[in-house]
Amino acid sequence: MGGRLPVFPLPVFPVLPVLLLLILVPGRTALEVSLPPKVKGFIGEDVELSCNFRSSLPVTKRLTVDWSYRASDGGSKHAVLHYQSMVFPALSGPFKDRVVWNGELEKGNAAIILKNLTQSDNGTFSCAVQNPPDVSSEIPSTALTITKRALPFRLSVAVVLTILVVAPTLLVVTVLLLRTFAVFSSSSKNTSIETVEGADEGDPRNGICLPCARHFQDSDEEDEDFHQFYPASESIA
């Protein structure tokens, strides 16, 4: 006789608890950290190194930030700064007393500022952020390149044009003005009234104009000529 096979109900597994369990399994991460691949700085100046993170959980006091540095020519890694509720700058190493915390954790920012850069600061900086139970399996890094700041090209061209064009032009104008002033002064002296020099103090002609003095001199000469031809004894009374 054909009998029916017994039917057993399939087991029902709770889906939501399983998903939560998979998310919270150690080694899983919901925390993302990002840094710019390259940053450029200038000798003697400051530079900001940004480190942005995004966590699926609110920021708590357990959150930690660790900045480290490795020189471009290799070598060991140096601690730069540690943060957990407060800032702990490195007490030794190349950035002692030259690093400042500039982060805003509520906005997902864990940036720092390096002060008074030198050529030897070239290298790679890493930023590790942990917000337990959110952890990041990758530690991103950024390459810092230090150079000497050069003057802008336009400023250099402007300075050269000023030296080669404006300065000679001002010099020529100044020379022409001085020559014009000298010629004008000389003409004024030649056309001014000349006074008689060397006359006696009692001479009534002292201090009068030169043409007038010459007229009196001519009159005296005429009187002498007249007396030569007509002596006083023969003069008409």
C-alpha positions as CSV (number, residue, x, y, z in Angstrom):
1,M,0.0,0.0,0.0
2,G,1.2,3.4,-0.9
3,G,1.7,5.4,2.2
4,R,2.6,9.1,2.5
5,L,6.0,10.0,3.6
6,P,6.1,12.1,6.8
7,V,6.8,15.7,6.3
8,F,9.1,17.4,8.8
9,P,9.1,21.2,9.2
10,L,12.4,22.9,8.1
11,P,14.3,24.6,10.9
12,V,13.8,28.4,11.0
13,F,17.0,30.4,11.8
14,P,16.8,33.9,13.2
15,V,18.3,36.0,10.4
16,L,18.8,39.3,12.2
17,P,20.9,38.0,15.1
18,V,23.1,36.1,12.7
19,L,23.8,39.3,10.7
20,L,24.6,41.2,13.9
21,L,26.9,38.4,14.9
22,L,28.8,38.5,11.6
23,I,29.2,42.3,11.9
24,L,30.6,42.1,15.4
25,V,32.9,39.1,14.7
26,P,36.5,40.0,15.5
27,G,38.4,41.0,12.4
28,R,35.4,42.7,10.8
29,T,35.5,46.5,10.5
30,A,33.1,49.3,9.9
31,L,35.7,52.0,10.5
32,E,37.3,53.8,7.5
33,V,40.4,56.0,7.6
34,S,41.6,58.1,4.7
35,L,44.6,60.4,4.1
36,P,45.7,62.3,1.1
37,P,48.4,60.3,-0.8
38,K,50.8,63.3,-1.0
39,V,51.3,66.5,0.9
40,K,53.8,69.3,0.1
41,G,55.5,71.6,2.6
42,F,58.0,74.3,2.6
43,I,61.2,74.8,4.7
44,G,60.7,76.9,7.8
45,E,56.9,76.8,7.5
46,D,54.1,74.8,9.1
47,V,52.0,72.1,7.4
48,E,48.7,70.3,8.3
49,L,48.5,66.5,7.9
50,S,44.8,65.6,7.7
51,C,43.4,62.2,8.8
52,N,39.7,61.7,8.2
53,F,37.8,58.7,9.6
54,R,34.2,57.4,9.6
55,S,32.9,55.0,12.3
56,S,29.6,53.2,12.6
57,L,29.6,53.9,16.3
58,P,29.6,57.1,18.3
59,V,33.0,58.4,19.3
60,T,33.8,57.4,22.9
61,K,36.7,57.8,25.3
62,R,38.1,54.6,24.1
63,L,38.9,56.1,20.7
64,T,42.6,56.3,20.0
65,V,44.7,58.0,17.3
66,D,48.3,57.2,16.6
67,W,50.5,59.2,14.2
68,S,53.9,57.7,13.2
69,Y,56.7,58.7,10.8
70,R,59.3,56.9,8.7
71,A,62.0,58.9,6.9
72,S,62.2,58.8,3.1
73,D,65.6,57.1,3.3
74,G,64.2,54.3,5.4
75,G,65.1,53.5,8.9
76,S,62.9,52.8,11.9
77,K,59.4,54.2,12.6
78,H,59.1,57.1,15.0
79,A,56.1,57.9,17.2
80,V,54.8,61.4,16.5
81,L,51.6,61.8,18.6
82,H,49.2,59.6,20.5
83,Y,45.6,60.7,21.4
84,Q,43.2,59.1,23.9
85,S,40.9,61.6,25.6
86,M,43.9,63.9,25.6
87,V,47.0,64.6,23.6
88,F,50.3,62.9,24.2
89,P,53.0,64.4,21.8
90,A,56.2,62.4,21.4
91,L,58.8,63.2,24.0
92,S,61.7,62.2,21.7
93,G,62.4,61.8,18.1
94,P,62.6,64.2,15.1
95,F,59.3,65.9,15.9
96,K,59.7,66.6,19.6
97,D,58.1,70.0,20.4
98,R,57.1,70.4,16.8
99,V,53.7,68.7,16.5
100,V,50.3,70.2,17.5
101,W,47.0,68.4,17.7
102,N,44.4,70.0,15.3
103,G,41.7,67.3,15.2
104,E,37.9,67.5,15.7
105,L,36.9,64.0,16.6
106,E,33.2,64.8,16.5
107,K,33.6,65.7,12.8
108,G,35.8,62.7,12.1
109,N,39.0,64.7,11.9
110,A,42.3,63.6,13.5
111,A,44.6,66.1,11.9
112,I,48.0,67.3,13.3
113,I,50.2,70.3,12.4
114,L,54.0,70.0,11.9
115,K,55.9,73.2,12.7
116,N,59.1,74.7,11.4
117,L,59.7,72.1,8.7
118,T,63.2,71.1,7.6
119,Q,64.6,69.2,4.6
120,S,65.1,66.1,6.8
121,D,61.3,65.9,7.5
122,N,60.7,64.2,4.1
123,G,59.1,60.9,4.6
124,T,55.9,58.9,5.2
125,F,53.3,59.6,7.9
126,S,50.7,57.0,9.1
127,C,47.5,57.6,11.0
128,A,45.9,54.7,12.9
129,V,42.4,55.3,14.3
130,Q,40.6,52.8,16.6
131,N,37.1,53.2,18.0
132,P,36.4,49.9,19.8
133,P,34.6,47.8,18.9
134,D,35.2,49.5,15.5
135,V,38.7,48.8,14.3
136,S,40.6,49.4,11.1
137,S,42.6,46.6,9.6
138,E,44.5,49.0,7.3
139,I,46.7,51.9,8.4
140,P,46.8,54.5,5.5
141,S,49.8,56.8,5.0
142,T,50.7,60.1,3.3
143,A,54.0,61.1,1.7
144,L,55.3,64.5,2.8
145,T,57.7,66.4,0.5
146,I,59.6,69.4,1.8
147,T,60.9,72.0,-0.7
148,K,62.1,75.6,-0.6
149,R,59.5,78.1,-1.5
150,A,60.4,80.1,-4.6
151,L,59.2,83.6,-5.5
152,P,56.2,83.6,-7.8
153,F,57.1,83.9,-11.5
154,R,55.0,87.0,-12.0
155,L,56.6,88.8,-9.1
156,S,60.1,88.1,-10.5
157,V,59.1,89.4,-13.9
158,A,57.7,92.6,-12.3
159,V,60.9,93.2,-10.4
160,V,63.0,92.7,-13.5
161,L,60.8,95.1,-15.6
162,T,61.0,97.7,-12.8
163,I,64.8,97.5,-12.7
164,L,65.3,97.5,-16.5
165,V,62.6,100.0,-17.6
166,V,61.2,102.1,-14.8
167,A,64.5,102.9,-13.0
168,P,66.4,104.1,-16.1
169,T,63.4,106.2,-17.1
170,L,63.2,107.9,-13.8
171,L,67.0,108.6,-14.0
172,V,66.7,110.2,-17.4
173,V,63.7,112.3,-16.3
174,T,65.6,113.5,-13.2
175,V,68.7,114.5,-15.3
176,L,66.6,116.4,-17.8
177,L,64.8,118.3,-15.0
178,L,68.1,119.2,-13.4
179,R,69.5,120.5,-16.7
180,T,66.4,122.5,-17.4
181,F,66.6,124.1,-13.9
182,A,70.3,124.9,-14.4
183,V,69.7,126.6,-17.8
184,F,66.8,128.6,-16.4
185,S,68.8,129.7,-13.4
186,S,71.7,130.8,-15.7
187,S,69.3,132.9,-17.9
188,S,67.8,134.6,-14.9
189,K,71.2,135.7,-13.7
190,N,72.2,137.1,-17.1
191,T,69.1,139.2,-17.5
192,S,69.0,140.5,-13.9
193,I,70.2,144.0,-13.0
194,E,73.9,144.3,-12.5
195,T,75.2,146.6,-9.9
196,V,78.5,148.5,-10.0
197,E,81.1,147.1,-7.8
198,G,84.2,148.7,-6.3
199,A,82.8,152.3,-6.0
200,D,83.6,154.5,-3.1
201,E,81.1,154.7,-0.2
202,G,80.7,158.4,-0.8
203,D,80.2,158.1,-4.6
204,P,76.6,158.9,-5.4
205,R,76.9,156.4,-8.3
206,N,77.4,153.5,-5.8
207,G,74.6,151.1,-5.9
208,I,72.9,152.4,-9.1
209,C,72.4,150.3,-12.2
210,L,75.3,149.7,-14.6
211,P,73.8,151.5,-17.6
212,C,73.3,154.6,-15.5
213,A,76.9,154.4,-14.2
214,R,78.2,154.1,-17.8
215,H,76.1,157.2,-18.7
216,F,77.7,159.2,-15.9
217,Q,81.2,158.0,-16.9
218,D,80.6,159.1,-20.5
219,S,79.5,162.5,-19.2
220,D,82.7,162.9,-17.2
221,E,84.8,162.1,-20.2
222,E,83.0,164.7,-22.3
223,D,83.6,167.3,-19.6
224,E,87.3,166.6,-19.6
225,D,87.5,167.0,-23.4
226,F,85.6,170.2,-23.2
227,H,88.0,171.7,-20.6
228,Q,91.0,170.7,-22.8
229,F,89.8,172.8,-25.7
230,Y,88.3,175.6,-23.6
231,P,90.4,176.5,-20.5
232,A,88.7,178.0,-17.5
233,S,90.2,181.4,-18.2
234,E,88.6,181.5,-21.6
235,S,85.3,180.3,-20.5
236,I,82.4,182.7,-21.0
237,A,81.3,184.3,-17.8
